[in-house]
Structures are given as C-alpha cells and as structure tokens.
Amino acid sequence: MLTLDKLISTEGRNLVFIPFEPEQTVGMTLVWKKYQPQTKAAEKFVEAFGAYVRGQQ
C-alpha cells in the first residue's frame, strides 16, 4: 500500500509507515464542483484546510 504519512493512524494496527529514501514529494490540489451544495462537514473541512495552507506559506 502506498500512502501519505499521517493520513491514517497506524496505532494498534498491523501497519507501519516506511518513508522513501531519498524523500519523494508531490504537489496536491483540492478541487470541487463550482456552485455544488456542500454539507456542513465539507464546508468546515474546506475552511480548516484553507486556514492550514495559509499558515504554511
């Protein structure tokens, strides 16, 4: 399985995260349909994600 670090908790599971050496990086984009109604959970996620990204710059 290939995944991103800290995407899921491996605590208490028979899983381990082993990073690539040398480190591999990728760009990511978050997209959604324009004018598509969103659930409250989706709205909160987009708000929190935006705040996180703005804090990283």
C-alpha positions as a Markdown table, in Angstrom:
| # | Residue | x | y | z |
|---|---|---|---|---|
| 1 | Met | 0.0 | 0.0 | 0.0 |
| 2 | Leu | 1.3 | 3.5 | -0.9 |
| 3 | Thr | 0.0 | 6.3 | 1.3 |
| 4 | Leu | 0.9 | 9.7 | 2.7 |
| 5 | Asp | 2.4 | 10.0 | 6.2 |
| 6 | Lys | -0.1 | 10.7 | 9.0 |
| 7 | Leu | -3.0 | 10.2 | 6.6 |
| 8 | Ile | -4.3 | 7.4 | 8.8 |
| 9 | Ser | -3.4 | 6.3 | 12.3 |
| 10 | Thr | -1.3 | 3.1 | 12.4 |
| 11 | Glu | -1.6 | 2.9 | 16.2 |
| 12 | Gly | -2.9 | -0.5 | 17.3 |
| 13 | Arg | -2.8 | -1.9 | 13.8 |
| 14 | Asn | -0.5 | -4.2 | 11.9 |
| 15 | Leu | 0.7 | -1.3 | 9.7 |
| 16 | Val | 3.9 | 0.7 | 9.7 |
| 17 | Phe | 4.9 | 3.8 | 7.7 |
| 18 | Ile | 8.3 | 3.5 | 6.0 |
| 19 | Pro | 9.3 | 6.7 | 4.1 |
| 20 | Phe | 11.1 | 6.6 | 0.8 |
| 21 | Glu | 14.8 | 7.3 | 0.7 |
| 22 | Pro | 15.5 | 9.7 | -0.8 |
| 23 | Glu | 12.4 | 11.6 | 0.1 |
| 24 | Gln | 9.8 | 11.9 | -2.6 |
| 25 | Thr | 7.5 | 14.9 | -2.8 |
| 26 | Val | 4.4 | 15.6 | -4.8 |
| 27 | Gly | 2.1 | 18.6 | -5.3 |
| 28 | Met | -1.5 | 18.3 | -4.4 |
| 29 | Thr | -4.7 | 20.2 | -5.4 |
| 30 | Leu | -8.0 | 20.2 | -3.7 |
| 31 | Val | -10.9 | 20.7 | -6.1 |
| 32 | Trp | -14.7 | 20.6 | -6.0 |
| 33 | Lys | -17.5 | 21.4 | -8.3 |
| 34 | Lys | -18.4 | 25.1 | -8.5 |
| 35 | Tyr | -21.8 | 26.0 | -7.1 |
| 36 | Gln | -22.3 | 22.5 | -5.8 |
| 37 | Pro | -24.1 | 22.5 | -2.4 |
| 38 | Gln | -21.8 | 21.3 | 0.4 |
| 39 | Thr | -22.6 | 19.6 | 3.6 |
| 40 | Lys | -21.6 | 21.4 | 6.8 |
| 41 | Ala | -18.8 | 18.9 | 7.3 |
| 42 | Ala | -17.4 | 19.6 | 3.8 |
| 43 | Glu | -17.6 | 23.4 | 4.4 |
| 44 | Lys | -15.8 | 23.0 | 7.7 |
| 45 | Phe | -13.1 | 20.8 | 6.1 |
| 46 | Val | -12.5 | 23.4 | 3.3 |
| 47 | Glu | -12.3 | 26.2 | 5.9 |
| 48 | Ala | -9.9 | 24.3 | 8.1 |
| 49 | Phe | -7.8 | 23.2 | 5.1 |
| 50 | Gly | -7.6 | 26.7 | 3.8 |
| 51 | Ala | -6.5 | 28.1 | 7.2 |
| 52 | Tyr | -3.9 | 25.3 | 7.4 |
| 53 | Val | -2.5 | 26.1 | 4.0 |
| 54 | Arg | -2.4 | 29.8 | 4.6 |
| 55 | Gly | -0.5 | 29.2 | 7.8 |
| 56 | Gln | 2.1 | 27.1 | 5.9 |
| 57 | Gln | 3.0 | 29.9 | 3.5 |
